[in-house]
């Protein structure tokens, strides 16, 4: 059925400020990753190395909790991952990959946000890391 005024297609309706995906949403994103919608403006210096951008190594908006890790491993919503607090400006080469934190540090960061439980459908490796996180 084609979309027209009688059958409008909702685009980017969001997750109502939820932090975690539902099991069904998560399973869908395991098949195909969602699109990123980063709105935060880039800074004038790299937030990893402190140097300015240049034409050979421009800035990218980098996720502190990596987008793929956040979705696949932790079941976090794309909206949560694209929040300004999770984005830094970093050089495309070298610094971008340094912006991402480890599984253990993701656990610590989420616990610092007063999250006390992860969804039970996540991989056992993640649930174990969560339970062993101080």
N, C-alpha and C positions, 0 to 999 in steps of 0.2 A: 504494500500500500504506500503510495507516495505521500510525502509530507506536504501539507498545505495549511492554510489558515484554520481549517477545521481539525487538523491533526498536527498541532505544533510540536516540534521536537525540542525538548528541554536540553540545553547545552550547559555543561559545567555547573550542575546544581550543588556541588559540594557535599560535605559530610557533616553539616550541622555542628561544627567545632568538635567532632569526635576525634580522639587520639588514635583509636584502633579501628581497623577494618573488621567487618563481620567475616565469618568463615567463608561465606559465599563470595564476598568481594575479594578476599585474599586469594581464594582459589582461581578466580578469574584473572587476577593480576599475575599469578604464577604462569599463566598461559601467554599473557601479553602485558608488558609494563605500561603503566599510565603515562600521560604527558605531564611534563613539569610546567608549572606556571609561576615562575619566580618574578616577583614584583619589586624586590629591593634594588635600589640603585647601587651601582658599583662605586666603591670608594676611590680616592685618588692614589692611594698606595695599597700594595698587597698586604692583606691582613695576616699573611703567613711569614713573609720575609722582610716586609717593611720597605720594599723598593717600588718605584713607579712602574707603570705599564710601558711597554714599547711595542713597536710594530712587529717585531719578531716573536714576541712573547706577550700577547695581550691578556687582559683579565677575563676570567670567566666567573660566573656566580657558582660557588662550590658549596655543596651540602656538608655540614659538620657530621651529622648522622647521614651517611651515604644514602642516596635515593634508593638504589637497588637493595642495599642491606636493610634499610628501614622498611621497605615494602615486603620483601621476600622473607627475611629472617625474623623481623619483629612485628609484622602486620600493622605497621603505622600507616595512617592515611596520607595520601599525597598532600593534602592541605596542611597537615601538621608538619610534614617534612619541608614544605615550601615557605613556612613562616620565616620572617626576618631573623628571628633568633637562631635559626639553623643554617643561615646563609652567610658566607664570607666572600669577599672579593679576593681572588687568587690568580697568580699567573697560570696560563693554560698548561705550560710545561713545568714540571717538577712540583710547584706549590699546590696545584689543584689536588693531586693525590695525597699530599701531606695534610690537607684540611680534614680529611675523613678520619674519624676516630674508630677505635677497635670495638669489637663486640663487648668486651669487659667495660670499656668506657661508655658505650651506649647504655649499658645496664645502669652504671653509676649516674649518668645524666638523667635518665628516666626516673630513677629513684629520687634524685634531687628535685624533681618536679612533683613529688609526693604521689607517684604512681606506685602502688603496692602489689599489683598483680598483672601478669601478662595473660593474653588469651591462651586457653589451654590447647588450642589446635596448632600452635607454633611448633617448629622442630624441637625434638628433645635436647639437642645441643644448646639451643637458645634457652630453653627452660632451665636446664642445668646451670648454665652460666648465670642466669638470673638468680637462682637459688643460692649460688656460691658467691654472689657479689656482696661486698661489704658496704 
